């Protein structure tokens, strides 16, 4: 038999989720230097896709 969490427990969980989202937003969205983590990740994906398409276009 499960009991519904109390209102205080739900409020604490919401606060924890908000803090976690804030940390993730700061980690991924705000640049520590010239490039943010998201920019670096997107550049890596772009490079990998470019190399893959170049490889696939080579004759057999």
HUWO-V876524 format. One record per run of one state. SS is the DSSP state (hx for helix, st for strand, lp for the rest). FROM is the first residue (numbers start at 1). TO is the last residue. If there is no record, write none. Layout:
# HUWO-V876524
ss=SS from=FROM to=TO
ss=SS from=FROM to=TO
This chain:
# HUWO-V876524
ss=lp from=1 to=6
ss=hx from=7 to=29
ss=lp from=30 to=36
ss=hx from=37 to=56
ss=lp from=57 to=60
